[in-house]
Amino acid sequence: MTQVKKITVTLPEGLVLGLNDFSKELGRSKSGLIKEAIEYYFDILDLKIAEHRASTKGKTYTLDEVKALINE
């Protein structure tokens, strides 16, 4: 089972009001919505980091080139 940690965050009032509204509308907990939002945002950050690394590093490889390197 995944360990759960409790944290405290400070948010602008507008975000809190929106969070309350979504929570009521969807019948979901605020913690669950925040968790889902953070996971989604981290996926976006991962993509941005990968794109940045690809644009600033040396050679990039095609899928066929990677397969050939693995099979060597």
All heavy atoms as TSV, in Angstrom:
chain	resi	resn	atom	element	x	y	z
A	1	MET	N	N	0.840	-1.188	0.000
A	1	MET	CA	C	0.000	0.000	0.000
A	1	MET	C	C	0.883	1.248	0.000
A	1	MET	O	O	1.895	1.306	0.679
A	1	MET	CB	C	-0.913	-0.006	1.219
A	1	MET	CG	C	-1.831	1.176	1.287
A	1	MET	SD	S	-2.940	1.032	2.694
A	1	MET	CE	C	-4.197	2.124	2.176
A	2	THR	N	N	0.489	2.238	-0.741
A	2	THR	CA	C	1.234	3.478	-0.828
A	2	THR	C	C	1.123	4.251	0.479
A	2	THR	O	O	0.031	4.403	1.017
A	2	THR	CB	C	0.702	4.354	-1.982
A	2	THR	OG1	O	0.791	3.616	-3.193
A	2	THR	CG2	C	1.486	5.632	-2.107
A	3	GLN	N	N	2.261	4.717	0.950
A	3	GLN	CA	C	2.253	5.525	2.168
A	3	GLN	C	C	1.701	6.909	1.847
A	3	GLN	O	O	2.009	7.484	0.810
A	3	GLN	CB	C	3.664	5.637	2.728
A	3	GLN	CG	C	3.711	6.277	4.086
A	3	GLN	CD	C	5.114	6.261	4.675
A	3	GLN	OE1	O	6.064	5.818	4.055
A	3	GLN	NE2	N	5.229	6.751	5.886
A	4	VAL	N	N	0.881	7.422	2.722
A	4	VAL	CA	C	0.259	8.727	2.526
A	4	VAL	C	C	0.838	9.690	3.553
A	4	VAL	O	O	0.980	9.352	4.721
A	4	VAL	CB	C	-1.276	8.636	2.687
A	4	VAL	CG1	C	-1.919	9.998	2.556
A	4	VAL	CG2	C	-1.856	7.673	1.672
A	5	LYS	N	N	1.188	10.886	3.102
A	5	LYS	CA	C	1.709	11.933	3.977
A	5	LYS	C	C	0.758	13.112	3.952
A	5	LYS	O	O	0.245	13.484	2.903
A	5	LYS	CB	C	3.091	12.409	3.508
A	5	LYS	CG	C	4.151	11.354	3.476
A	5	LYS	CD	C	4.785	11.238	4.820
A	5	LYS	CE	C	5.955	10.264	4.722
A	5	LYS	NZ	N	6.735	10.238	5.901
A	6	LYS	N	N	0.530	13.694	5.082
A	6	LYS	CA	C	-0.323	14.873	5.179
A	6	LYS	C	C	0.557	16.115	5.087
A	6	LYS	O	O	1.612	16.188	5.722
A	6	LYS	CB	C	-1.076	14.859	6.505
A	6	LYS	CG	C	-2.115	15.938	6.627
A	6	LYS	CD	C	-2.917	15.766	7.918
A	6	LYS	CE	C	-4.025	16.771	7.956
A	6	LYS	NZ	N	-4.909	16.563	9.122
A	7	ILE	N	N	0.129	17.090	4.262
A	7	ILE	CA	C	0.859	18.342	4.135
A	7	ILE	C	C	-0.123	19.502	4.268
A	7	ILE	O	O	-1.335	19.321	4.161
A	7	ILE	CB	C	1.618	18.453	2.789
A	7	ILE	CG1	C	0.633	18.495	1.613
A	7	ILE	CG2	C	2.617	17.323	2.636
A	7	ILE	CD1	C	1.282	18.884	0.297
A	8	THR	N	N	0.419	20.666	4.475
A	8	THR	CA	C	-0.388	21.876	4.531
A	8	THR	C	C	0.063	22.791	3.407
A	8	THR	O	O	1.257	22.987	3.209
A	8	THR	CB	C	-0.204	22.592	5.884
A	8	THR	OG1	O	-0.577	21.690	6.922
A	8	THR	CG2	C	-1.048	23.841	5.968
A	9	VAL	N	N	-0.893	23.337	2.653
A	9	VAL	CA	C	-0.572	24.266	1.573
A	9	VAL	C	C	-1.394	25.533	1.745
A	9	VAL	O	O	-2.462	25.518	2.352
A	9	VAL	CB	C	-0.832	23.665	0.174
A	9	VAL	CG1	C	0.063	22.468	-0.084
A	9	VAL	CG2	C	-2.276	23.281	0.001
A	10	THR	N	N	-0.893	26.613	1.196
A	10	THR	CA	C	-1.600	27.884	1.184
A	10	THR	C	C	-1.937	28.208	-0.256
A	10	THR	O	O	-1.056	28.189	-1.121
A	10	THR	CB	C	-0.721	28.990	1.799
A	10	THR	OG1	O	-0.350	28.584	3.129
A	10	THR	CG2	C	-1.452	30.305	1.855
A	11	LEU	N	N	-3.218	28.477	-0.508
A	11	LEU	CA	C	-3.681	28.744	-1.865
A	11	LEU	C	C	-4.430	30.066	-1.910
A	11	LEU	O	O	-5.059	30.454	-0.928
A	11	LEU	CB	C	-4.630	27.627	-2.332
A	11	LEU	CG	C	-4.074	26.217	-2.400
A	11	LEU	CD1	C	-5.196	25.223	-2.664
A	11	LEU	CD2	C	-3.011	26.116	-3.475
A	12	PRO	N	N	-4.412	30.717	-3.072
A	12	PRO	CA	C	-5.225	31.922	-3.229
A	12	PRO	C	C	-6.704	31.579	-3.055
A	12	PRO	O	O	-7.148	30.467	-3.374
A	12	PRO	CB	C	-4.939	32.379	-4.659
A	12	PRO	CG	C	-3.686	31.683	-5.065
A	12	PRO	CD	C	-3.625	30.419	-4.273
A	13	GLU	N	N	-7.457	32.534	-2.566
A	13	GLU	CA	C	-8.871	32.316	-2.278
A	13	GLU	C	C	-9.639	31.799	-3.487
A	13	GLU	O	O	-10.495	30.912	-3.369
A	13	GLU	CB	C	-9.518	33.601	-1.764
A	13	GLU	CG	C	-10.967	33.420	-1.367
A	13	GLU	CD	C	-11.591	34.684	-0.819
A	13	GLU	OE1	O	-10.989	35.773	-0.920
A	13	GLU	OE2	O	-12.708	34.580	-0.296
A	14	GLY	N	N	-9.329	32.320	-4.675
A	14	GLY	CA	C	-10.026	31.889	-5.880
A	14	GLY	C	C	-9.857	30.405	-6.152
A	14	GLY	O	O	-10.805	29.729	-6.571
A	15	LEU	N	N	-8.644	29.890	-5.920
A	15	LEU	CA	C	-8.419	28.455	-6.114
A	15	LEU	C	C	-9.188	27.636	-5.084
A	15	LEU	O	O	-9.740	26.583	-5.402
A	15	LEU	CB	C	-6.929	28.122	-6.032
A	15	LEU	CG	C	-6.073	28.474	-7.237
A	15	LEU	CD1	C	-4.616	28.101	-6.984
A	15	LEU	CD2	C	-6.575	27.780	-8.484
A	16	VAL	N	N	-9.217	28.113	-3.859
A	16	VAL	CA	C	-9.942	27.404	-2.805
A	16	VAL	C	C	-11.434	27.363	-3.127
A	16	VAL	O	O	-12.083	26.320	-2.988
A	16	VAL	CB	C	-9.688	28.045	-1.421
A	16	VAL	CG1	C	-10.566	27.406	-0.354
A	16	VAL	CG2	C	-8.221	27.943	-1.040
A	17	LEU	N	N	-11.974	28.489	-3.577
A	17	LEU	CA	C	-13.392	28.527	-3.944
A	17	LEU	C	C	-13.677	27.577	-5.101
A	17	LEU	O	O	-14.672	26.841	-5.085
A	17	LEU	CB	C	-13.813	29.957	-4.298
A	17	LEU	CG	C	-13.788	30.971	-3.153
A	17	LEU	CD1	C	-14.061	32.378	-3.678
A	17	LEU	CD2	C	-14.767	30.591	-2.061
A	18	GLY	N	N	-12.815	27.578	-6.101
A	18	GLY	CA	C	-12.974	26.657	-7.232
A	18	GLY	C	C	-12.876	25.209	-6.786
A	18	GLY	O	O	-13.656	24.352	-7.218
A	19	LEU	N	N	-11.931	24.926	-5.921
A	19	LEU	CA	C	-11.757	23.573	-5.392
A	19	LEU	C	C	-13.010	23.125	-4.646
A	19	LEU	O	O	-13.492	22.003	-4.839
A	19	LEU	CB	C	-10.530	23.521	-4.483
A	19	LEU	CG	C	-10.215	22.185	-3.827
A	19	LEU	CD1	C	-9.950	21.111	-4.865
A	19	LEU	CD2	C	-9.022	22.346	-2.888
A	20	ASN	N	N	-13.547	23.999	-3.821
A	20	ASN	CA	C	-14.784	23.682	-3.087
A	20	ASN	C	C	-15.926	23.398	-4.056
A	20	ASN	O	O	-16.680	22.436	-3.882
A	20	ASN	CB	C	-15.166	24.821	-2.146
A	20	ASN	CG	C	-14.232	24.938	-0.959
A	20	ASN	OD1	O	-13.591	23.974	-0.557
A	20	ASN	ND2	N	-14.149	26.128	-0.400
A	21	ASP	N	N	-16.063	24.240	-5.079
A	21	ASP	CA	C	-17.133	24.069	-6.057
A	21	ASP	C	C	-17.012	22.742	-6.806
A	21	ASP	O	O	-17.992	22.000	-6.954
A	21	ASP	CB	C	-17.152	25.223	-7.063
A	21	ASP	CG	C	-17.611	26.543	-6.458
A	21	ASP	OD1	O	-18.199	26.522	-5.356
A	21	ASP	OD2	O	-17.366	27.589	-7.104
A	22	PHE	N	N	-15.801	22.444	-7.302
A	22	PHE	CA	C	-15.594	21.188	-8.027
A	22	PHE	C	C	-15.840	19.984	-7.127
A	22	PHE	O	O	-16.426	18.983	-7.542
A	22	PHE	CB	C	-14.189	21.119	-8.630
A	22	PHE	CG	C	-14.022	21.922	-9.883
A	22	PHE	CD1	C	-13.065	22.919	-9.955
A	22	PHE	CD2	C	-14.803	21.671	-11.000
A	22	PHE	CE1	C	-12.902	23.662	-11.110
A	22	PHE	CE2	C	-14.654	22.403	-12.164
A	22	PHE	CZ	C	-13.697	23.406	-12.221
A	23	SER	N	N	-15.367	20.068	-5.899
A	23	SER	CA	C	-15.540	18.975	-4.953
A	23	SER	C	C	-17.018	18.665	-4.744
A	23	SER	O	O	-17.437	17.503	-4.791
A	23	SER	CB	C	-14.878	19.338	-3.624
A	23	SER	OG	O	-15.099	18.341	-2.656
A	24	LYS	N	N	-17.816	19.706	-4.529
A	24	LYS	CA	C	-19.256	19.516	-4.334
A	24	LYS	C	C	-19.921	19.003	-5.606
A	24	LYS	O	O	-20.730	18.070	-5.562
A	24	LYS	CB	C	-19.897	20.833	-3.899
A	24	LYS	CG	C	-19.547	21.237	-2.497
A	24	LYS	CD	C	-20.142	22.602	-2.154
A	24	LYS	CE	C	-19.613	23.091	-0.816
A	24	LYS	NZ	N	-19.996	24.487	-0.543
A	25	GLU	N	N	-19.599	19.607	-6.728
A	25	GLU	CA	C	-20.224	19.240	-8.007
A	25	GLU	C	C	-19.944	17.786	-8.376
A	25	GLU	O	O	-20.822	17.073	-8.862
A	25	GLU	CB	C	-19.718	20.167	-9.114
A	25	GLU	CG	C	-20.255	19.868	-10.490
A	25	GLU	CD	C	-21.689	20.323	-10.714
A	25	GLU	OE1	O	-22.154	21.209	-9.965
A	25	GLU	OE2	O	-22.334	19.789	-11.627
A	26	LEU	N	N	-18.706	17.357	-8.152
A	26	LEU	CA	C	-18.297	16.019	-8.558
A	26	LEU	C	C	-18.481	14.973	-7.467
A	26	LEU	O	O	-18.309	13.774	-7.715
A	26	LEU	CB	C	-16.830	16.037	-9.009
A	26	LEU	CG	C	-16.521	16.933	-10.206
A	26	LEU	CD1	C	-15.021	17.043	-10.407
A	26	LEU	CD2	C	-17.210	16.418	-11.454
A	27	GLY	N	N	-18.777	15.423	-6.238
A	27	GLY	CA	C	-18.906	14.484	-5.131
A	27	GLY	C	C	-17.591	13.818	-4.791
A	27	GLY	O	O	-17.551	12.656	-4.412
A	28	ARG	N	N	-16.514	14.568	-4.950
A	28	ARG	CA	C	-15.164	14.042	-4.695
A	28	ARG	C	C	-14.518	14.843	-3.589
A	28	ARG	O	O	-14.856	16.000	-3.365
A	28	ARG	CB	C	-14.308	14.153	-5.968
A	28	ARG	CG	C	-14.911	13.544	-7.214
A	28	ARG	CD	C	-14.187	12.376	-7.814
A	28	ARG	NE	N	-12.780	12.308	-7.599
A	28	ARG	CZ	C	-11.847	12.639	-8.496
A	28	ARG	NH1	N	-12.194	13.128	-9.672
A	28	ARG	NH2	N	-10.573	12.477	-8.215
A	29	SER	N	N	-13.558	14.236	-2.936
A	29	SER	CA	C	-12.850	14.945	-1.870
A	29	SER	C	C	-11.910	15.986	-2.470
A	29	SER	O	O	-11.415	15.828	-3.597
A	29	SER	CB	C	-12.043	13.969	-1.009
A	29	SER	OG	O	-10.933	13.465	-1.728
A	30	LYS	N	N	-11.672	17.029	-1.704
A	30	LYS	CA	C	-10.721	18.056	-2.150
A	30	LYS	C	C	-9.320	17.454	-2.267
A	30	LYS	O	O	-8.596	17.741	-3.216
A	30	LYS	CB	C	-10.750	19.248	-1.194
A	30	LYS	CG	C	-12.036	20.051	-1.306
A	30	LYS	CD	C	-12.042	21.231	-0.378
A	30	LYS	CE	C	-12.651	20.790	0.939
A	30	LYS	NZ	N	-12.904	21.871	1.871
A	31	SER	N	N	-8.962	16.594	-1.329
A	31	SER	CA	C	-7.646	15.951	-1.390
A	31	SER	C	C	-7.490	15.127	-2.656
A	31	SER	O	O	-6.436	15.139	-3.302
A	31	SER	CB	C	-7.432	15.048	-0.170
A	31	SER	OG	O	-7.310	15.803	0.996
A	32	GLY	N	N	-8.549	14.403	-3.030
A	32	GLY	CA	C	-8.492	13.590	-4.247
A	32	GLY	C	C	-8.338	14.437	-5.491
A	32	GLY	O	O	-7.579	14.089	-6.406
A	33	LEU	N	N	-9.051	15.561	-5.531
A	33	LEU	CA	C	-8.935	16.454	-6.688
A	33	LEU	C	C	-7.541	17.072	-6.771
A	33	LEU	O	O	-6.965	17.177	-7.857
A	33	LEU	CB	C	-9.992	17.555	-6.620
A	33	LEU	CG	C	-11.438	17.103	-6.817
A	33	LEU	CD1	C	-12.386	18.272	-6.592
A	33	LEU	CD2	C	-11.640	16.512	-8.191
A	34	ILE	N	N	-7.000	17.484	-5.638
A	34	ILE	CA	C	-5.653	18.070	-5.617
A	34	ILE	C	C	-4.627	17.027	-6.046
A	34	ILE	O	O	-3.734	17.313	-6.852
A	34	ILE	CB	C	-5.324	18.641	-4.228
A	34	ILE	CG1	C	-6.203	19.869	-3.951
A	34	ILE	CG2	C	-3.843	18.985	-4.112
A	34	ILE	CD1	C	-6.159	20.350	-2.516
A	35	LYS	N	N	-4.750	15.797	-5.536
A	35	LYS	CA	C	-3.831	14.716	-5.912
A	35	LYS	C	C	-3.863	14.493	-7.418
A	35	LYS	O	O	-2.820	14.416	-8.072
A	35	LYS	CB	C	-4.205	13.435	-5.175
A	35	LYS	CG	C	-3.393	12.223	-5.566
A	35	LYS	CD	C	-3.955	10.982	-4.875
A	35	LYS	CE	C	-3.363	9.720	-5.392
A	35	LYS	NZ	N	-3.784	9.363	-6.748
A	36	GLU	N	N	-5.077	14.409	-7.978
A	36	GLU	CA	C	-5.217	14.190	-9.420
A	36	GLU	C	C	-4.633	15.355	-10.219
A	36	GLU	O	O	-3.962	15.151	-11.239
A	36	GLU	CB	C	-6.694	14.000	-9.758
A	36	GLU	CG	C	-6.947	13.558	-11.169
A	36	GLU	CD	C	-8.418	13.261	-11.422
A	36	GLU	OE1	O	-9.081	12.738	-10.514
A	36	GLU	OE2	O	-8.876	13.575	-12.530
A	37	ALA	N	N	-4.864	16.576	-9.759
A	37	ALA	CA	C	-4.343	17.752	-10.456
A	37	ALA	C	C	-2.817	17.775	-10.438
A	37	ALA	O	O	-2.180	18.087	-11.444
A	37	ALA	CB	C	-4.907	19.031	-9.824
A	38	ILE	N	N	-2.232	17.429	-9.303
A	38	ILE	CA	C	-0.766	17.418	-9.198
A	38	ILE	C	C	-0.182	16.320	-10.088
A	38	ILE	O	O	0.816	16.545	-10.788
A	38	ILE	CB	C	-0.319	17.255	-7.737
A	38	ILE	CG1	C	-0.665	18.523	-6.954
A	38	ILE	CG2	C	1.168	16.955	-7.642
A	38	ILE	CD1	C	-0.464	18.407	-5.460
A	39	GLU	N	N	-0.788	15.143	-10.076
A	39	GLU	CA	C	-0.307	14.064	-10.947
A	39	GLU	C	C	-0.360	14.482	-12.413
A	39	GLU	O	O	0.585	14.242	-13.172
A	39	GLU	CB	C	-1.134	12.794	-10.732
A	39	GLU	CG	C	-0.853	12.110	-9.415
A	39	GLU	CD	C	-1.797	10.951	-9.125
A	39	GLU	OE1	O	-2.856	10.844	-9.788
A	39	GLU	OE2	O	-1.473	10.157	-8.233
A	40	TYR	N	N	-1.457	15.115	-12.809
A	40	TYR	CA	C	-1.605	15.591	-14.184
A	40	TYR	C	C	-0.528	16.630	-14.507
A	40	TYR	O	O	0.124	16.574	-15.558
A	40	TYR	CB	C	-3.008	16.178	-14.374
A	40	TYR	CG	C	-3.261	16.751	-15.743
A	40	TYR	CD1	C	-3.493	15.926	-16.835
A	40	TYR	CD2	C	-3.274	18.128	-15.951
A	40	TYR	CE1	C	-3.728	16.445	-18.098
A	40	TYR	CE2	C	-3.508	18.656	-17.211
A	40	TYR	CZ	C	-3.731	17.809	-18.276
A	40	TYR	OH	O	-3.942	18.342	-19.516
A	41	TYR	N	N	-0.313	17.565	-13.604
A	41	TYR	CA	C	0.680	18.604	-13.829
A	41	TYR	C	C	2.089	18.012	-13.905
A	41	TYR	O	O	2.896	18.429	-14.736
A	41	TYR	CB	C	0.596	19.661	-12.734
A	41	TYR	CG	C	1.515	20.829	-12.974
A	41	TYR	CD1	C	1.322	21.681	-14.059
A	41	TYR	CD2	C	2.594	21.071	-12.131
A	41	TYR	CE1	C	2.170	22.743	-14.294
A	41	TYR	CE2	C	3.446	22.137	-12.367
A	41	TYR	CZ	C	3.234	22.970	-13.443
A	41	TYR	OH	O	4.075	24.019	-13.679
A	42	PHE	N	N	2.391	17.029	-13.069
A	42	PHE	CA	C	3.706	16.391	-13.126
A	42	PHE	C	C	3.912	15.683	-14.461
A	42	PHE	O	O	5.025	15.665	-14.989
A	42	PHE	CB	C	3.881	15.410	-11.968
A	42	PHE	CG	C	4.220	16.068	-10.648
A	42	PHE	CD1	C	4.359	17.439	-10.529
A	42	PHE	CD2	C	4.384	15.293	-9.516
A	42	PHE	CE1	C	4.670	18.029	-9.307
A	42	PHE	CE2	C	4.700	15.876	-8.297
A	42	PHE	CZ	C	4.840	17.240	-8.195
A	43	ASP	N	N	2.847	15.089	-15.027
A	43	ASP	CA	C	2.964	14.487	-16.360
A	43	ASP	C	C	3.343	15.541	-17.394
A	43	ASP	O	O	4.186	15.310	-18.258
A	43	ASP	CB	C	1.656	13.811	-16.776
A	43	ASP	CG	C	1.394	12.510	-16.031
A	43	ASP	OD1	O	2.337	11.966	-15.427
A	43	ASP	OD2	O	0.243	12.050	-16.057
A	44	ILE	N	N	2.734	16.709	-17.308
A	44	ILE	CA	C	3.049	17.801	-18.223
A	44	ILE	C	C	4.493	18.263	-18.024
A	44	ILE	O	O	5.225	18.488	-18.992
A	44	ILE	CB	C	2.059	18.973	-18.044
A	44	ILE	CG1	C	0.662	18.551	-18.511
A	44	ILE	CG2	C	2.534	20.221	-18.788
A	44	ILE	CD1	C	-0.433	19.526	-18.149
A	45	LEU	N	N	4.911	18.392	-16.767
A	45	LEU	CA	C	6.294	18.797	-16.494
A	45	LEU	C	C	7.284	17.778	-17.029
A	45	LEU	O	O	8.327	18.151	-17.584
A	45	LEU	CB	C	6.512	18.984	-14.990
A	45	LEU	CG	C	5.905	20.220	-14.360
A	45	LEU	CD1	C	6.193	20.233	-12.857
A	45	LEU	CD2	C	6.416	21.496	-15.000
A	46	ASP	N	N	6.988	16.484	-16.873
A	46	ASP	CA	C	7.867	15.441	-17.407
A	46	ASP	C	C	8.049	15.611	-18.907
A	46	ASP	O	O	9.160	15.495	-19.424
A	46	ASP	CB	C	7.298	14.049	-17.121
A	46	ASP	CG	C	7.546	13.576	-15.702
A	46	ASP	OD1	O	8.436	14.129	-15.027
A	46	ASP	OD2	O	6.842	12.639	-15.279
A	47	LEU	N	N	6.951	15.871	-19.604
A	47	LEU	CA	C	7.027	16.071	-21.046
A	47	LEU	C	C	7.856	17.301	-21.391
A	47	LEU	O	O	8.719	17.252	-22.277
A	47	LEU	CB	C	5.624	16.199	-21.643
A	47	LEU	CG	C	5.552	16.441	-23.143
A	47	LEU	CD1	C	6.237	15.316	-23.915
A	47	LEU	CD2	C	4.109	16.602	-23.580
A	48	LYS	N	N	7.639	18.405	-20.679
A	48	LYS	CA	C	8.407	19.624	-20.943
A	48	LYS	C	C	9.890	19.405	-20.682
A	48	LYS	O	O	10.742	19.872	-21.442
A	48	LYS	CB	C	7.883	20.774	-20.083
A	48	LYS	CG	C	6.554	21.318	-20.552
A	48	LYS	CD	C	6.125	22.497	-19.711
A	48	LYS	CE	C	4.809	23.047	-20.205
A	48	LYS	NZ	N	4.412	24.260	-19.496
A	49	ILE	N	N	10.215	18.688	-19.610
A	49	ILE	CA	C	11.621	18.412	-19.297
A	49	ILE	C	C	12.233	17.539	-20.390
A	49	ILE	O	O	13.359	17.795	-20.846
A	49	ILE	CB	C	11.747	17.750	-17.913
A	49	ILE	CG1	C	11.433	18.778	-16.823
A	49	ILE	CG2	C	13.134	17.148	-17.708
A	49	ILE	CD1	C	11.262	18.183	-15.431
A	50	ALA	N	N	11.498	16.521	-20.824
A	50	ALA	CA	C	12.006	15.647	-21.893
A	50	ALA	C	C	12.233	16.428	-23.177
A	50	ALA	O	O	13.257	16.248	-23.851
A	50	ALA	CB	C	11.024	14.498	-22.130
A	51	GLU	N	N	11.285	17.313	-23.515
A	51	GLU	CA	C	11.447	18.129	-24.718
A	51	GLU	C	C	12.651	19.055	-24.585
A	51	GLU	O	O	13.417	19.231	-25.537
A	51	GLU	CB	C	10.182	18.942	-24.972
A	51	GLU	CG	C	9.014	18.106	-25.453
A	51	GLU	CD	C	7.701	18.869	-25.491
A	51	GLU	OE1	O	7.596	19.957	-24.880
A	51	GLU	OE2	O	6.760	18.376	-26.141
A	52	HIS	N	N	12.842	19.632	-23.415
A	52	HIS	CA	C	13.983	20.522	-23.198
A	52	HIS	C	C	15.287	19.745	-23.315
A	52	HIS	O	O	16.236	20.202	-23.973
A	52	HIS	CB	C	13.888	21.186	-21.823
A	52	HIS	CG	C	15.085	22.003	-21.482
A	52	HIS	ND1	N	15.337	23.224	-22.077
A	52	HIS	CD2	C	16.107	21.785	-20.627
A	52	HIS	CE1	C	16.465	23.710	-21.593
A	52	HIS	NE2	N	16.948	22.853	-20.704
A	53	ARG	N	N	15.341	18.589	-22.688
A	53	ARG	CA	C	16.560	17.769	-22.766
A	53	ARG	C	C	16.858	17.381	-24.205
A	53	ARG	O	O	18.008	17.402	-24.635
A	53	ARG	CB	C	16.415	16.529	-21.900
A	53	ARG	CG	C	16.489	16.809	-20.419
A	53	ARG	CD	C	16.283	15.555	-19.612
A	53	ARG	NE	N	16.360	15.823	-18.190
A	53	ARG	CZ	C	15.935	15.003	-17.257
A	53	ARG	NH1	N	15.403	13.840	-17.594
A	53	ARG	NH2	N	16.036	15.332	-15.987
A	54	ALA	N	N	15.820	17.024	-24.948
A	54	ALA	CA	C	16.014	16.615	-26.340
A	54	ALA	C	C	16.523	17.773	-27.194
A	54	ALA	O	O	17.305	17.577	-28.115
A	54	ALA	CB	C	14.709	16.070	-26.912
A	55	SER	N	N	16.091	18.981	-26.861
A	55	SER	CA	C	16.497	20.127	-27.677
A	55	SER	C	C	17.864	20.674	-27.288
A	55	SER	O	O	18.476	21.380	-28.074
A	55	SER	CB	C	15.451	21.242	-27.578
A	55	SER	OG	O	15.456	21.824	-26.287
A	56	THR	N	N	18.351	20.345	-26.110
A	56	THR	CA	C	19.623	20.910	-25.668
A	56	THR	C	C	20.756	19.884	-25.615
A	56	THR	O	O	21.901	20.249	-25.449
A	56	THR	CB	C	19.489	21.546	-24.269
A	56	THR	OG1	O	19.065	20.563	-23.328
A	56	THR	CG2	C	18.524	22.702	-24.295
A	57	LYS	N	N	20.444	18.625	-25.741
A	57	LYS	CA	C	21.469	17.589	-25.695
A	57	LYS	C	C	21.964	17.302	-27.096
A	57	LYS	O	O	21.455	17.813	-28.083
A	57	LYS	CB	C	20.905	16.310	-25.066
A	57	LYS	CG	C	20.423	16.487	-23.648
A	57	LYS	CD	C	21.541	16.374	-22.673
A	57	LYS	CE	C	20.982	16.634	-21.268
A	57	LYS	NZ	N	21.810	16.314	-20.216
A	58	GLY	N	N	22.915	16.410	-27.163
A	58	GLY	CA	C	23.506	16.042	-28.439
A	58	GLY	C	C	22.568	15.254	-29.322
A	58	GLY	O	O	21.416	15.618	-29.525
A	59	LYS	N	N	23.042	14.154	-29.812
A	59	LYS	CA	C	22.325	13.342	-30.789
A	59	LYS	C	C	21.040	12.763	-30.202
A	59	LYS	O	O	20.987	12.350	-29.063
A	59	LYS	CB	C	23.221	12.204	-31.260
A	59	LYS	CG	C	22.542	11.278	-32.240
A	59	LYS	CD	C	23.519	10.349	-32.887
A	59	LYS	CE	C	22.878	9.320	-33.766
A	59	LYS	NZ	N	21.827	9.717	-34.647
A	60	THR	N	N	20.024	12.729	-31.029
A	60	THR	CA	C	18.798	12.005	-30.696
A	60	THR	C	C	18.737	10.764	-31.570
A	60	THR	O	O	19.372	10.703	-32.628
A	60	THR	CB	C	17.536	12.869	-30.926
A	60	THR	OG1	O	17.506	13.288	-32.288
A	60	THR	CG2	C	17.541	14.089	-30.022
A	61	TYR	N	N	17.997	9.771	-31.123
A	61	TYR	CA	C	17.937	8.497	-31.816
A	61	TYR	C	C	16.506	8.174	-32.221
A	61	TYR	O	O	15.570	8.452	-31.481
A	61	TYR	CB	C	18.458	7.367	-30.907
A	61	TYR	CG	C	19.912	7.518	-30.553
A	61	TYR	CD1	C	20.309	8.244	-29.428
A	61	TYR	CD2	C	20.903	6.938	-31.334
A	61	TYR	CE1	C	21.648	8.396	-29.103
A	61	TYR	CE2	C	22.249	7.086	-31.016
A	61	TYR	CZ	C	22.613	7.816	-29.896
A	61	TYR	OH	O	23.926	7.955	-29.587
A	62	THR	N	N	16.374	7.559	-33.390
A	62	THR	CA	C	15.067	7.077	-33.819
A	62	THR	C	C	14.793	5.770	-33.078
A	62	THR	O	O	15.700	5.149	-32.505
A	62	THR	CB	C	15.029	6.812	-35.332
A	62	THR	OG1	O	15.918	5.720	-35.623
A	62	THR	CG2	C	15.416	8.046	-36.122
A	63	LEU	N	N	13.545	5.322	-33.120
A	63	LEU	CA	C	13.184	4.057	-32.483
A	63	LEU	C	C	13.975	2.907	-33.086
A	63	LEU	O	O	14.470	2.035	-32.359
A	63	LEU	CB	C	11.679	3.806	-32.614
A	63	LEU	CG	C	11.160	2.504	-32.022
A	63	LEU	CD1	C	11.485	2.415	-30.528
A	63	LEU	CD2	C	9.666	2.384	-32.243
A	64	ASP	N	N	14.141	2.902	-34.396
A	64	ASP	CA	C	14.906	1.836	-35.049
A	64	ASP	C	C	16.365	1.840	-34.597
A	64	ASP	O	O	16.967	0.778	-34.403
A	64	ASP	CB	C	14.825	1.974	-36.572
A	64	ASP	CG	C	13.446	1.625	-37.111
A	64	ASP	OD1	O	12.727	0.840	-36.450
A	64	ASP	OD2	O	13.089	2.145	-38.181
A	65	GLU	N	N	16.937	3.018	-34.410
A	65	GLU	CA	C	18.323	3.104	-33.936
A	65	GLU	C	C	18.447	2.570	-32.511
A	65	GLU	O	O	19.409	1.864	-32.186
A	65	GLU	CB	C	18.819	4.550	-33.999
A	65	GLU	CG	C	19.032	5.064	-35.411
A	65	GLU	CD	C	19.331	6.555	-35.459
A	65	GLU	OE1	O	18.759	7.316	-34.648
A	65	GLU	OE2	O	20.154	6.951	-36.318
A	66	VAL	N	N	17.482	2.873	-31.678
A	66	VAL	CA	C	17.503	2.369	-30.295
A	66	VAL	C	C	17.384	0.861	-30.291
A	66	VAL	O	O	18.117	0.161	-29.580
A	66	VAL	CB	C	16.379	3.015	-29.450
A	66	VAL	CG1	C	16.265	2.350	-28.090
A	66	VAL	CG2	C	16.613	4.507	-29.288
A	67	LYS	N	N	16.475	0.325	-31.106
A	67	LYS	CA	C	16.319	-1.129	-31.189
A	67	LYS	C	C	17.621	-1.776	-31.642
A	67	LYS	O	O	18.025	-2.824	-31.125
A	67	LYS	CB	C	15.196	-1.474	-32.148
A	67	LYS	CG	C	13.819	-1.217	-31.591
A	67	LYS	CD	C	12.736	-1.560	-32.636
A	67	LYS	CE	C	11.365	-1.275	-32.128
A	67	LYS	NZ	N	10.321	-1.565	-33.153
A	68	ALA	N	N	18.286	-1.178	-32.618
A	68	ALA	CA	C	19.556	-1.730	-33.123
A	68	ALA	C	C	20.617	-1.689	-32.029
A	68	ALA	O	O	21.384	-2.656	-31.876
A	68	ALA	CB	C	20.014	-0.936	-34.353
A	69	LEU	N	N	20.662	-0.612	-31.257
A	69	LEU	CA	C	21.645	-0.527	-30.174
A	69	LEU	C	C	21.378	-1.573	-29.102
A	69	LEU	O	O	22.315	-2.168	-28.563
A	69	LEU	CB	C	21.613	0.873	-29.540
A	69	LEU	CG	C	22.195	2.009	-30.378
A	69	LEU	CD1	C	21.866	3.359	-29.742
A	69	LEU	CD2	C	23.693	1.844	-30.523
A	70	ILE	N	N	20.127	-1.827	-28.812
A	70	ILE	CA	C	19.766	-2.822	-27.800
A	70	ILE	C	C	20.139	-4.224	-28.253
A	70	ILE	O	O	20.601	-5.035	-27.462
A	70	ILE	CB	C	18.248	-2.754	-27.491
A	70	ILE	CG1	C	17.932	-1.449	-26.768
A	70	ILE	CG2	C	17.796	-3.947	-26.669
A	70	ILE	CD1	C	16.453	-1.165	-26.596
A	71	ASN	N	N	19.995	-4.464	-29.543
A	71	ASN	CA	C	20.265	-5.806	-30.073
A	71	ASN	C	C	21.729	-6.073	-30.354
A	71	ASN	O	O	22.086	-7.165	-30.762
A	71	ASN	CB	C	19.428	-6.041	-31.344
A	71	ASN	CG	C	17.959	-6.125	-31.036
A	71	ASN	OD1	O	17.563	-6.637	-29.982
A	71	ASN	ND2	N	17.126	-5.610	-31.923
A	72	GLU	N	N	22.601	-5.086	-30.166
A	72	GLU	CA	C	24.033	-5.283	-30.426
A	72	GLU	C	C	24.663	-6.164	-29.375
A	72	GLU	O	O	24.360	-6.206	-28.255
A	72	GLU	CB	C	24.770	-3.949	-30.482
A	72	GLU	CG	C	24.473	-3.198	-31.729
A	72	GLU	CD	C	25.242	-1.866	-31.806
A	72	GLU	OE1	O	25.903	-1.456	-30.830
A	72	GLU	OE2	O	25.198	-1.238	-32.870
